[in-house]
Amino acid sequence: MLGSKVEENKKQQYTVIWANDLFFRIDNAVYEKIIVEKTDECGRVPPQTLSYISSNKTIERLVYTILNQYSALGRAVQDELVDFDQVLALRKKAVIDAWELYGNYIYEVRYKSPKAWQDF
């Protein structure tokens, strides 16, 4: 019983450390994207479609970075390398927001590449 509790604590600590690094990379890409991306008069970004994202190589690179990191997170959760509840506690809203922002783009890319970001 004590051994399983110790292992669970180790997994939770690993999750926090690993996820912190992953989220740092995502946050840096989001920050860079905000700097280069044009907004409308209300401060909104254009719809994140395939045609929009692929029209600017810097934005495309940053979106790939963001989605690749979220895909890595999904794989780590699926493989039970990190604790899912800890991930939700750390970034639930950010994960949901990313899916809402890039969901259409992901579907468009998956039309040509069905396995793109399959773990996100």
N, CA, C and O atoms as CSV, one atom per row, in Angstrom:
chain,resi,resn,atom,element,x,y,z
A,1,MET,N,N,0.822,-1.187,0.000
A,1,MET,CA,C,0.000,0.000,0.000
A,1,MET,C,C,0.867,1.252,0.000
A,1,MET,O,O,0.628,2.166,-0.789
A,2,LEU,N,N,1.863,1.307,0.868
A,2,LEU,CA,C,2.753,2.463,0.949
A,2,LEU,C,C,3.555,2.612,-0.335
A,2,LEU,O,O,3.789,3.727,-0.802
A,3,GLY,N,N,3.974,1.489,-0.904
A,3,GLY,CA,C,4.740,1.520,-2.151
A,3,GLY,C,C,3.950,2.148,-3.290
A,3,GLY,O,O,4.501,2.923,-4.072
A,4,SER,N,N,2.656,1.819,-3.393
A,4,SER,CA,C,1.849,2.384,-4.468
A,4,SER,C,C,1.620,3.885,-4.257
A,4,SER,O,O,1.535,4.643,-5.223
A,5,LYS,N,N,1.521,4.305,-3.018
A,5,LYS,CA,C,1.355,5.726,-2.709
A,5,LYS,C,C,2.624,6.502,-3.078
A,5,LYS,O,O,2.550,7.608,-3.613
A,6,VAL,N,N,3.768,5.922,-2.791
A,6,VAL,CA,C,5.041,6.542,-3.138
A,6,VAL,C,C,5.157,6.660,-4.662
A,6,VAL,O,O,5.564,7.701,-5.179
A,7,GLU,N,N,4.799,5.598,-5.368
A,7,GLU,CA,C,4.851,5.622,-6.828
A,7,GLU,C,C,3.896,6.675,-7.396
A,7,GLU,O,O,4.243,7.384,-8.341
A,8,GLU,N,N,2.721,6.773,-6.832
A,8,GLU,CA,C,1.751,7.777,-7.280
A,8,GLU,C,C,2.284,9.188,-7.044
A,8,GLU,O,O,2.126,10.059,-7.900
A,9,ASN,N,N,2.906,9.420,-5.903
A,9,ASN,CA,C,3.497,10.732,-5.620
A,9,ASN,C,C,4.615,11.049,-6.609
A,9,ASN,O,O,4.733,12.184,-7.069
A,10,LYS,N,N,5.437,10.050,-6.937
A,10,LYS,CA,C,6.502,10.257,-7.915
A,10,LYS,C,C,5.910,10.627,-9.275
A,10,LYS,O,O,6.407,11.524,-9.956
A,11,LYS,N,N,4.852,9.932,-9.657
A,11,LYS,CA,C,4.209,10.209,-10.940
A,11,LYS,C,C,3.644,11.625,-10.954
A,11,LYS,O,O,3.763,12.328,-11.957
A,12,GLN,N,N,3.033,12.049,-9.858
A,12,GLN,CA,C,2.493,13.400,-9.791
A,12,GLN,C,C,3.604,14.444,-9.863
A,12,GLN,O,O,3.456,15.461,-10.542
A,13,GLN,N,N,4.707,14.202,-9.172
A,13,GLN,CA,C,5.834,15.137,-9.231
A,13,GLN,C,C,6.418,15.192,-10.643
A,13,GLN,O,O,6.711,16.269,-11.161
A,14,TYR,N,N,6.581,14.032,-11.250
A,14,TYR,CA,C,7.090,13.979,-12.618
A,14,TYR,C,C,6.156,14.732,-13.552
A,14,TYR,O,O,6.614,15.475,-14.420
A,15,THR,N,N,4.849,14.548,-13.380
A,15,THR,CA,C,3.860,15.228,-14.215
A,15,THR,C,C,4.034,16.735,-14.135
A,15,THR,O,O,4.060,17.417,-15.159
A,16,VAL,N,N,4.153,17.247,-12.937
A,16,VAL,CA,C,4.278,18.696,-12.756
A,16,VAL,C,C,5.558,19.212,-13.424
A,16,VAL,O,O,5.530,20.238,-14.105
A,17,ILE,N,N,6.660,18.517,-13.235
A,17,ILE,CA,C,7.939,18.953,-13.817
A,17,ILE,C,C,7.891,18.846,-15.340
A,17,ILE,O,O,8.255,19.790,-16.041
A,18,TRP,N,N,7.451,17.718,-15.845
A,18,TRP,CA,C,7.393,17.495,-17.287
A,18,TRP,C,C,6.415,18.460,-17.946
A,18,TRP,O,O,6.731,19.078,-18.962
A,19,ALA,N,N,5.231,18.584,-17.364
A,19,ALA,CA,C,4.207,19.456,-17.940
A,19,ALA,C,C,4.645,20.921,-17.889
A,19,ALA,O,O,4.352,21.685,-18.809
A,20,ASN,N,N,5.332,21.311,-16.840
A,20,ASN,CA,C,5.807,22.685,-16.743
A,20,ASN,C,C,6.731,23.023,-17.913
A,20,ASN,O,O,6.634,24.105,-18.493
A,21,ASP,N,N,7.624,22.096,-18.258
A,21,ASP,CA,C,8.516,22.312,-19.392
A,21,ASP,C,C,7.739,22.370,-20.700
A,21,ASP,O,O,7.987,23.240,-21.535
A,22,LEU,N,N,6.812,21.461,-20.879
A,22,LEU,CA,C,5.988,21.424,-22.083
A,22,LEU,C,C,5.162,22.700,-22.204
A,22,LEU,O,O,5.087,23.290,-23.282
A,23,PHE,N,N,4.546,23.128,-21.115
A,23,PHE,CA,C,3.720,24.334,-21.146
A,23,PHE,C,C,4.562,25.583,-21.379
A,23,PHE,O,O,4.089,26.545,-21.985
A,24,PHE,N,N,5.807,25.577,-20.904
A,24,PHE,CA,C,6.709,26.688,-21.164
A,24,PHE,C,C,6.940,26.827,-22.669
A,24,PHE,O,O,6.924,27.936,-23.203
A,25,ARG,N,N,7.153,25.703,-23.346
A,25,ARG,CA,C,7.352,25.733,-24.806
A,25,ARG,C,C,6.088,26.195,-25.522
A,25,ARG,O,O,6.160,26.971,-26.475
A,26,ILE,N,N,4.924,25.717,-25.064
A,26,ILE,CA,C,3.667,26.156,-25.666
A,26,ILE,C,C,3.480,27.651,-25.443
A,26,ILE,O,O,3.150,28.382,-26.376
A,27,ASP,N,N,3.688,28.105,-24.222
A,27,ASP,CA,C,3.502,29.520,-23.905
A,27,ASP,C,C,4.431,30.411,-24.732
A,27,ASP,O,O,4.020,31.480,-25.182
A,28,ASN,N,N,5.668,29.984,-24.933
A,28,ASN,CA,C,6.587,30.768,-25.761
A,28,ASN,C,C,6.101,30.862,-27.202
A,28,ASN,O,O,6.181,31.924,-27.819
A,29,ALA,N,N,5.600,29.758,-27.736
A,29,ALA,CA,C,5.082,29.768,-29.107
A,29,ALA,C,C,3.841,30.647,-29.206
A,29,ALA,O,O,3.685,31.387,-30.178
A,30,VAL,N,N,2.967,30.575,-28.224
A,30,VAL,CA,C,1.766,31.422,-28.218
A,30,VAL,C,C,2.169,32.895,-28.153
A,30,VAL,O,O,1.623,33.728,-28.876
A,31,TYR,N,N,3.122,33.205,-27.285
A,31,TYR,CA,C,3.591,34.586,-27.149
A,31,TYR,C,C,4.148,35.106,-28.475
A,31,TYR,O,O,3.808,36.210,-28.902
A,32,GLU,N,N,5.002,34.314,-29.125
A,32,GLU,CA,C,5.562,34.717,-30.417
A,32,GLU,C,C,4.461,34.901,-31.450
A,32,GLU,O,O,4.498,35.837,-32.249
A,33,LYS,N,N,3.486,34.006,-31.429
A,33,LYS,CA,C,2.379,34.081,-32.401
A,33,LYS,C,C,1.571,35.353,-32.184
A,33,LYS,O,O,1.161,35.991,-33.154
A,34,ILE,N,N,1.341,35.723,-30.964
A,34,ILE,CA,C,0.601,36.951,-30.659
A,34,ILE,C,C,1.342,38.163,-31.229
A,34,ILE,O,O,0.722,39.091,-31.749
A,35,ILE,N,N,2.658,38.143,-31.127
A,35,ILE,CA,C,3.463,39.264,-31.620
A,35,ILE,C,C,3.350,39.407,-33.142
A,35,ILE,O,O,3.227,40.525,-33.643
A,36,VAL,N,N,3.387,38.308,-33.875
A,36,VAL,CA,C,3.386,38.387,-35.337
A,36,VAL,C,C,1.996,38.400,-35.949
A,36,VAL,O,O,1.833,38.798,-37.102
A,37,GLU,N,N,1.012,37.981,-35.211
A,37,GLU,CA,C,-0.326,37.843,-35.782
A,37,GLU,C,C,-1.081,39.170,-35.761
A,37,GLU,O,O,-1.065,39.896,-34.767
A,38,LYS,N,N,-1.723,39.460,-36.846
A,38,LYS,CA,C,-2.536,40.668,-36.946
A,38,LYS,C,C,-3.922,40.386,-36.360
A,38,LYS,O,O,-4.471,39.295,-36.516
A,39,THR,N,N,-4.465,41.384,-35.691
A,39,THR,CA,C,-5.814,41.256,-35.134
A,39,THR,C,C,-6.732,42.262,-35.806
A,39,THR,O,O,-6.273,43.220,-36.427
A,40,ASP,N,N,-8.040,42.034,-35.674
A,40,ASP,CA,C,-8.995,42.997,-36.222
A,40,ASP,C,C,-9.164,44.161,-35.240
A,40,ASP,O,O,-8.494,44.215,-34.209
A,41,GLU,N,N,-10.049,45.071,-35.565
A,41,GLU,CA,C,-10.238,46.253,-34.726
A,41,GLU,C,C,-10.737,45.925,-33.317
A,41,GLU,O,O,-10.618,46.752,-32.413
A,42,CYS,N,N,-11.282,44.749,-33.126
A,42,CYS,CA,C,-11.748,44.316,-31.795
A,42,CYS,C,C,-10.698,43.467,-31.069
A,42,CYS,O,O,-10.946,42.976,-29.968
A,43,GLY,N,N,-9.539,43.299,-31.684
A,43,GLY,CA,C,-8.483,42.517,-31.054
A,43,GLY,C,C,-8.592,41.019,-31.274
A,43,GLY,O,O,-7.905,40.244,-30.608
A,44,ARG,N,N,-9.443,40.603,-32.194
A,44,ARG,CA,C,-9.609,39.168,-32.468
A,44,ARG,C,C,-8.673,38.725,-33.577
A,44,ARG,O,O,-8.373,39.478,-34.504
A,45,VAL,N,N,-8.220,37.491,-33.461
A,45,VAL,CA,C,-7.392,36.923,-34.528
A,45,VAL,C,C,-8.308,36.348,-35.596
A,45,VAL,O,O,-9.459,36.009,-35.318
A,46,PRO,N,N,-7.796,36.238,-36.827
A,46,PRO,CA,C,-8.598,35.622,-37.886
A,46,PRO,C,C,-8.893,34.161,-37.553
A,46,PRO,O,O,-8.177,33.548,-36.761
A,47,PRO,N,N,-9.942,33.602,-38.154
A,47,PRO,CA,C,-10.192,32.170,-37.962
A,47,PRO,C,C,-8.948,31.373,-38.343
A,47,PRO,O,O,-8.313,31.643,-39.362
A,48,GLN,N,N,-8.613,30.404,-37.525
A,48,GLN,CA,C,-7.393,29.621,-37.698
A,48,GLN,C,C,-7.650,28.476,-38.673
A,48,GLN,O,O,-7.776,27.316,-38.281
A,49,THR,N,N,-7.724,28.830,-39.943
A,49,THR,CA,C,-7.974,27.866,-41.009
A,49,THR,C,C,-6.665,27.466,-41.675
A,49,THR,O,O,-5.628,28.098,-41.474
A,50,LEU,N,N,-6.733,26.419,-42.461
A,50,LEU,CA,C,-5.558,25.963,-43.208
A,50,LEU,C,C,-5.034,27.063,-44.116
A,50,LEU,O,O,-3.829,27.307,-44.162
A,51,SER,N,N,-5.922,27.727,-44.835
A,51,SER,CA,C,-5.463,28.768,-45.765
A,51,SER,C,C,-4.819,29.932,-45.008
A,51,SER,O,O,-3.816,30.477,-45.469
A,52,TYR,N,N,-5.362,30.316,-43.880
A,52,TYR,CA,C,-4.786,31.418,-43.112
A,52,TYR,C,C,-3.427,31.027,-42.522
A,52,TYR,O,O,-2.448,31.753,-42.692
A,53,ILE,N,N,-3.365,29.905,-41.844
A,53,ILE,CA,C,-2.134,29.498,-41.157
A,53,ILE,C,C,-1.023,29.223,-42.159
A,53,ILE,O,O,0.123,29.609,-41.928
A,54,SER,N,N,-1.340,28.563,-43.265
A,54,SER,CA,C,-0.298,28.225,-44.240
A,54,SER,C,C,0.145,29.431,-45.061
A,54,SER,O,O,1.130,29.340,-45.794
A,55,SER,N,N,-0.554,30.553,-44.955
A,55,SER,CA,C,-0.167,31.751,-45.709
A,55,SER,C,C,0.989,32.503,-45.056
A,55,SER,O,O,1.570,33.393,-45.677
A,56,ASN,N,N,1.330,32.163,-43.822
A,56,ASN,CA,C,2.411,32.840,-43.111
A,56,ASN,C,C,3.285,31.759,-42.470
A,56,ASN,O,O,2.850,31.079,-41.540
A,57,LYS,N,N,4.498,31.604,-42.957
A,57,LYS,CA,C,5.359,30.511,-42.490
A,57,LYS,C,C,5.720,30.628,-41.013
A,57,LYS,O,O,5.894,29.610,-40.343
A,58,THR,N,N,5.833,31.836,-40.499
A,58,THR,CA,C,6.129,31.997,-39.076
A,58,THR,C,C,4.954,31.514,-38.235
A,58,THR,O,O,5.135,30.778,-37.265
A,59,ILE,N,N,3.759,31.928,-38.610
A,59,ILE,CA,C,2.563,31.480,-37.879
A,59,ILE,C,C,2.405,29.978,-38.020
A,59,ILE,O,O,2.066,29.298,-37.051
A,60,GLU,N,N,2.643,29.453,-39.203
A,60,GLU,CA,C,2.527,28.005,-39.410
A,60,GLU,C,C,3.504,27.247,-38.511
A,60,GLU,O,O,3.137,26.245,-37.897
A,61,ARG,N,N,4.739,27.721,-38.435
A,61,ARG,CA,C,5.747,27.077,-37.580
A,61,ARG,C,C,5.313,27.107,-36.116
A,61,ARG,O,O,5.450,26.112,-35.404
A,62,LEU,N,N,4.791,28.246,-35.671
A,62,LEU,CA,C,4.368,28.377,-34.274
A,62,LEU,C,C,3.159,27.496,-33.969
A,62,LEU,O,O,3.094,26.882,-32.904
A,63,VAL,N,N,2.210,27.430,-34.889
A,63,VAL,CA,C,1.040,26.563,-34.695
A,63,VAL,C,C,1.479,25.104,-34.642
A,63,VAL,O,O,0.984,24.344,-33.810
A,64,TYR,N,N,2.396,24.703,-35.512
A,64,TYR,CA,C,2.915,23.330,-35.462
A,64,TYR,C,C,3.568,23.056,-34.111
A,64,TYR,O,O,3.374,21.987,-33.531
A,65,THR,N,N,4.333,24.008,-33.613
A,65,THR,CA,C,4.963,23.833,-32.309
A,65,THR,C,C,3.911,23.633,-31.228
A,65,THR,O,O,4.019,22.720,-30.409
A,66,ILE,N,N,2.905,24.477,-31.228
A,66,ILE,CA,C,1.834,24.392,-30.226
A,66,ILE,C,C,1.132,23.041,-30.316
A,66,ILE,O,O,0.968,22.356,-29.306
A,67,LEU,N,N,0.720,22.661,-31.511
A,67,LEU,CA,C,-0.040,21.419,-31.672
A,67,LEU,C,C,0.819,20.183,-31.435
A,67,LEU,O,O,0.329,19.188,-30.900
A,68,ASN,N,N,2.084,20.227,-31.820
A,68,ASN,CA,C,2.975,19.093,-31.537
A,68,ASN,C,C,3.154,18.893,-30.036
A,68,ASN,O,O,3.205,17.759,-29.560
A,69,GLN,N,N,3.247,19.982,-29.298
A,69,GLN,CA,C,3.393,19.876,-27.848
A,69,GLN,C,C,2.124,19.317,-27.210
A,69,GLN,O,O,2.192,18.465,-26.324
A,70,TYR,N,N,0.971,19.797,-27.662
A,70,TYR,CA,C,-0.278,19.245,-27.123
A,70,TYR,C,C,-0.452,17.784,-27.501
A,70,TYR,O,O,-0.998,16.998,-26.726
A,71,SER,N,N,0.011,17.416,-28.695
A,71,SER,CA,C,-0.044,16.016,-29.102
A,71,SER,C,C,0.859,15.163,-28.204
A,71,SER,O,O,0.486,14.057,-27.812
A,72,ALA,N,N,2.035,15.679,-27.884
A,72,ALA,CA,C,2.937,14.967,-26.960
A,72,ALA,C,C,2.286,14.801,-25.594
A,72,ALA,O,O,2.421,13.757,-24.956
A,73,LEU,N,N,1.588,15.823,-25.157
A,73,LEU,CA,C,0.862,15.736,-23.891
A,73,LEU,C,C,-0.205,14.641,-23.952
A,73,LEU,O,O,-0.337,13.835,-23.031
A,74,GLY,N,N,-0.955,14.625,-25.041
A,74,GLY,CA,C,-1.978,13.592,-25.205
A,74,GLY,C,C,-1.400,12.194,-25.200
A,74,GLY,O,O,-1.972,11.282,-24.604
A,75,ARG,N,N,-0.263,12.020,-25.866
A,75,ARG,CA,C,0.396,10.713,-25.893
A,75,ARG,C,C,0.871,10.316,-24.506
A,75,ARG,O,O,0.724,9.162,-24.103
A,76,ALA,N,N,1.434,11.256,-23.781
A,76,ALA,CA,C,1.920,10.966,-22.423
A,76,ALA,C,C,0.769,10.567,-21.505
A,76,ALA,O,O,0.923,9.688,-20.657
A,77,VAL,N,N,-0.370,11.205,-21.672
A,77,VAL,CA,C,-1.557,10.844,-20.871
A,77,VAL,C,C,-2.039,9.448,-21.273
A,77,VAL,O,O,-2.308,8.608,-20.414
A,78,GLN,N,N,-2.147,9.205,-22.592
A,78,GLN,CA,C,-2.603,7.890,-23.069
A,78,GLN,C,C,-1.701,6.763,-22.588
A,78,GLN,O,O,-2.181,5.690,-22.222
A,79,ASP,N,N,-0.414,7.004,-22.589
A,79,ASP,CA,C,0.549,5.982,-22.170
A,79,ASP,C,C,0.735,5.942,-20.657
A,79,ASP,O,O,1.570,5.198,-20.142
A,80,GLU,N,N,-0.050,6.747,-19.956
A,80,GLU,CA,C,-0.031,6.832,-18.491
A,80,GLU,C,C,1.348,7.187,-17.949
A,80,GLU,O,O,1.740,6.737,-16.872
A,81,LEU,N,N,2.082,8.005,-18.713
A,81,LEU,CA,C,3.377,8.490,-18.255
A,81,LEU,C,C,3.216,9.674,-17.310
A,81,LEU,O,O,4.060,9.931,-16.452
A,82,VAL,N,N,2.112,10.384,-17.492
A,82,VAL,CA,C,1.800,11.515,-16.623
A,82,VAL,C,C,0.395,11.342,-16.073
A,82,VAL,O,O,-0.425,10.617,-16.637
A,83,ASP,N,N,0.136,12.007,-14.982
A,83,ASP,CA,C,-1.149,11.896,-14.303
A,83,ASP,C,C,-2.162,12.834,-14.951
A,83,ASP,O,O,-1.971,14.050,-14.959
A,84,PHE,N,N,-3.232,12.270,-15.490
A,84,PHE,CA,C,-4.251,13.039,-16.204
A,84,PHE,C,C,-4.904,14.095,-15.319
A,84,PHE,O,O,-5.118,15.222,-15.766
A,85,ASP,N,N,-5.222,13.755,-14.083
A,85,ASP,CA,C,-5.857,14.719,-13.181
A,85,ASP,C,C,-4.945,15.911,-12.910
A,85,ASP,O,O,-5.410,17.047,-12.813
A,86,GLN,N,N,-3.643,15.648,-12.790
A,86,GLN,CA,C,-2.682,16.738,-12.582
A,86,GLN,C,C,-2.629,17.651,-13.806
A,86,GLN,O,O,-2.567,18.873,-13.669
A,87,VAL,N,N,-2.653,17.064,-14.988
A,87,VAL,CA,C,-2.629,17.847,-16.221
A,87,VAL,C,C,-3.868,18.739,-16.277
A,87,VAL,O,O,-3.769,19.923,-16.599
A,88,LEU,N,N,-5.021,18.175,-15.967
A,88,LEU,CA,C,-6.243,18.983,-15.967
A,88,LEU,C,C,-6.173,20.099,-14.939
A,88,LEU,O,O,-6.600,21.223,-15.203
A,89,ALA,N,N,-5.642,19.791,-13.782
A,89,ALA,CA,C,-5.525,20.815,-12.739
A,89,ALA,C,C,-4.607,21.944,-13.190
A,89,ALA,O,O,-4.834,23.106,-12.851
A,90,LEU,N,N,-3.579,21.609,-13.947
A,90,LEU,CA,C,-2.617,22.611,-14.387
A,90,LEU,C,C,-3.110,23.428,-15.584
A,90,LEU,O,O,-2.900,24.640,-15.633
A,91,ARG,N,N,-3.760,22.776,-16.544
A,91,ARG,CA,C,-4.025,23.454,-17.810
A,91,ARG,C,C,-5.322,23.098,-18.511
A,91,ARG,O,O,-5.382,23.184,-19.738
A,92,LYS,N,N,-6.333,22.713,-17.813
A,92,LYS,CA,C,-7.572,22.282,-18.461
A,92,LYS,C,C,-8.105,23.336,-19.429
A,92,LYS,O,O,-8.397,23.019,-20.582
A,93,LYS,N,N,-8.233,24.573,-18.980
A,93,LYS,CA,C,-8.786,25.630,-19.830
A,93,LYS,C,C,-7.920,25.878,-21.057
A,93,LYS,O,O,-8.445,26.077,-22.153
A,94,ALA,N,N,-6.615,25.869,-20.891
A,94,ALA,CA,C,-5.718,26.104,-22.027
A,94,ALA,C,C,-5.851,25.012,-23.081
A,94,ALA,O,O,-5.825,25.296,-24.279
A,95,VAL,N,N,-5.994,23.766,-22.640
A,95,VAL,CA,C,-6.168,22.653,-23.582
A,95,VAL,C,C,-7.483,22.819,-24.343
A,95,VAL,O,O,-7.526,22.660,-25.563
A,96,ILE,N,N,-8.539,23.135,-23.625
A,96,ILE,CA,C,-9.848,23.333,-24.268
A,96,ILE,C,C,-9.799,24.510,-25.230
A,96,ILE,O,O,-10.299,24.419,-26.352
A,97,ASP,N,N,-9.199,25.616,-24.798
A,97,ASP,CA,C,-9.097,26.798,-25.658
A,97,ASP,C,C,-8.296,26.503,-26.920
A,97,ASP,O,O,-8.662,26.952,-28.007
A,98,ALA,N,N,-7.209,25.755,-26.785
A,98,ALA,CA,C,-6.390,25.414,-27.954
A,98,ALA,C,C,-7.196,24.565,-28.934
A,98,ALA,O,O,-7.147,24.785,-30.144
A,99,TRP,N,N,-7.937,23.598,-28.403
A,99,TRP,CA,C,-8.753,22.758,-29.289
A,99,TRP,C,C,-9.811,23.596,-30.000
A,99,TRP,O,O,-10.048,23.422,-31.195
A,100,GLU,N,N,-10.446,24.504,-29.263
A,100,GLU,CA,C,-11.469,25.356,-29.880
A,100,GLU,C,C,-10.857,26.270,-30.946
A,100,GLU,O,O,-11.466,26.489,-31.994
A,101,LEU,N,N,-9.675,26.796,-30.691
A,101,LEU,CA,C,-9.032,27.699,-31.635
A,101,LEU,C,C,-8.540,26.966,-32.878
A,101,LEU,O,O,-8.712,27.462,-33.992
A,102,TYR,N,N,-7.931,25.797,-32.706
A,102,TYR,CA,C,-7.286,25.105,-33.812
A,102,TYR,C,C,-8.052,23.882,-34.318
A,102,TYR,O,O,-7.583,23.207,-35.235
A,103,GLY,N,N,-9.198,23.587,-33.753
A,103,GLY,CA,C,-9.942,22.383,-34.141
A,103,GLY,C,C,-10.227,22.301,-35.631
A,103,GLY,O,O,-10.010,21.256,-36.244
A,104,ASN,N,N,-10.709,23.386,-36.223
A,104,ASN,CA,C,-11.009,23.369,-37.658
A,104,ASN,C,C,-9.748,23.167,-38.484
A,104,ASN,O,O,-9.754,22.436,-39.474
A,105,TYR,N,N,-8.679,23.812,-38.077
A,105,TYR,CA,C,-7.400,23.651,-38.774
A,105,TYR,C,C,-6.932,22.197,-38.704
A,105,TYR,O,O,-6.489,21.633,-39.704
A,106,ILE,N,N,-7.032,21.605,-37.537
A,106,ILE,CA,C,-6.632,20.208,-37.372
A,106,ILE,C,C,-7.447,19.307,-38.299
A,106,ILE,O,O,-6.892,18.419,-38.946
A,107,TYR,N,N,-8.757,19.532,-38.364
A,107,TYR,CA,C,-9.592,18.724,-39.256
A,107,TYR,C,C,-9.186,18.911,-40.715
A,107,TYR,O,O,-9.162,17.950,-41.483
A,108,GLU,N,N,-8.865,20.160,-41.099
A,108,GLU,CA,C,-8.445,20.407,-42.480
A,108,GLU,C,C,-7.135,19.691,-42.796
A,108,GLU,O,O,-6.991,19.101,-43.867
A,109,VAL,N,N,-6.201,19.741,-41.889
A,109,VAL,CA,C,-4.909,19.068,-42.112
A,109,VAL,C,C,-5.110,17.557,-42.132
A,109,VAL,O,O,-4.496,16.859,-42.939
A,110,ARG,N,N,-5.965,17.052,-41.250
A,110,ARG,CA,C,-6.201,15.600,-41.193
A,110,ARG,C,C,-6.875,15.074,-42.455
A,110,ARG,O,O,-6.805,13.876,-42.730
A,111,TYR,N,N,-7.513,15.926,-43.213
A,111,TYR,CA,C,-8.114,15.489,-44.472
A,111,TYR,C,C,-7.027,14.949,-45.391
A,111,TYR,O,O,-7.231,13.963,-46.099
A,112,LYS,N,N,-5.849,15.616,-45.373
A,112,LYS,CA,C,-4.715,15.178,-46.200
A,112,LYS,C,C,-3.789,14.230,-45.438
A,112,LYS,O,O,-3.189,13.331,-46.028
A,113,SER,N,N,-3.677,14.433,-44.135
A,113,SER,CA,C,-2.779,13.632,-43.300
A,113,SER,C,C,-3.563,13.135,-42.093
A,113,SER,O,O,-3.545,13.771,-41.039
A,114,PRO,N,N,-4.249,12.010,-42.234
A,114,PRO,CA,C,-5.173,11.536,-41.179
A,114,PRO,C,C,-4.565,11.360,-39.790
A,114,PRO,O,O,-5.292,11.396,-38.798
A,115,LYS,N,N,-3.266,11.171,-39.697
A,115,LYS,CA,C,-2.660,10.936,-38.387
A,115,LYS,C,C,-2.094,12.210,-37.758
A,115,LYS,O,O,-1.467,12.146,-36.701
A,116,ALA,N,N,-2.304,13.354,-38.387
A,116,ALA,CA,C,-1.758,14.606,-37.852
A,116,ALA,C,C,-2.359,14.887,-36.468
A,116,ALA,O,O,-3.577,14.939,-36.303
A,117,TRP,N,N,-1.506,15.059,-35.517
A,117,TRP,CA,C,-1.881,15.394,-34.139
A,117,TRP,C,C,-2.962,14.450,-33.611
A,117,TRP,O,O,-3.907,14.877,-32.948
A,118,GLN,N,N,-2.809,13.176,-33.914
A,118,GLN,CA,C,-3.824,12.196,-33.519
A,118,GLN,C,C,-3.953,12.043,-32.022
A,118,GLN,O,O,-4.966,11.522,-31.553
A,119,ASP,N,N,-2.966,12.476,-31.247
A,119,ASP,CA,C,-3.016,12.330,-29.795
A,119,ASP,C,C,-3.562,13.569,-29.102
A,119,ASP,O,O,-3.661,13.607,-27.876
A,120,PHE,N,N,-3.919,14.587,-29.891
A,120,PHE,CA,C,-4.441,15.817,-29.286
A,120,PHE,C,C,-5.940,15.759,-29.277
A,120,PHE,O,O,-6.592,16.694,-28.811
